[in-house]
Amino acid sequence: MDYLEYLFAGFAVFWAGLFGYLLWLQARLRALARELERLEERLAEADAPVPEASLASGEPARPTPAPPPRRAPTTERGAE
């Protein structure tokens, strides 16, 4: 019976560790559920039609810049 105290202590440590792990796991699952809800809300907002005159940041839409002018092709002299 000398080792019975160690057996009970081992069981107590095991169950305390298991209980702590389950609490940690539950907190992680709650955080992941909140993150999933937030991402689903962002996805729903992204699917909603947005007027062309406004961007998601609230700034007015800017016209696209014109491309740079093309240069006329040059011929090299002396290549004849």
N, C-alpha and C positions, 0 to 999 in steps of 0.2 A: 504494500500500500504506500510505499515511499514515493512511487512515481505517479500516483493518482493526481496529486496537485499539479504536476507538469502537464498531465493529460487535460485537465480542466483549463489550465492556463492556455494551452495550445488551442483548444476549442474556442476559448474566448477571443484569442487573437485572430483566429480564422474568421469567426462570425463578425467581429468588429471590422476586419478588413473587407469582408464581403459586403457588409452594410455600407461602408464608406464608398466602395467601388460602385454599388448600385445607386447611391445618391449622386455621385459624380456623373454616372452614365445618364441618369434622369435629367440632370442639368444640361448636359451636352445635347440630349434629344430635344429639350425645350428650346435651346438656342438655335439648333438646326431647323426646327419647325418655324421659329420666328423669321429666320433668314429665308426659308422657302416661301413664306407668305409675302415677305418684302420683295423677293424676286418675281413672284407671280404678279404682284401689283405693278411692278415696273414693266413687266412684259405686257400686261393689259393696257397700261398707259402708252406703251410704244405701238401697240396695235391700233389705238384710237386714231382717227384721222386728225391731222394737224393742218391748219390753214397754211398755205404757202407763204403768206406774208409774215409769218412769225416762225422762229426756230424754237427748239426746246429750251434754249437758254433765255428766251424772252427778247432777244435782239431782232430788229427788223431784218428781213431777208435782203441780202446784198446781191446785186446783179453779178453775173459771172464776168470776169475781165475778158476783154477782147484779146485774141491771139496777137503776137507780135507780127509786124508786117513782113512779108516775104521779100527777100532780095532777089534781084534778077540774076540768073546764072552768068558767071563770068567765063570768058574764054581765055585761055592762056596764049600768049603770043610766042611765037618761036617753036611751036609744036607742029608746025606744018611741014 
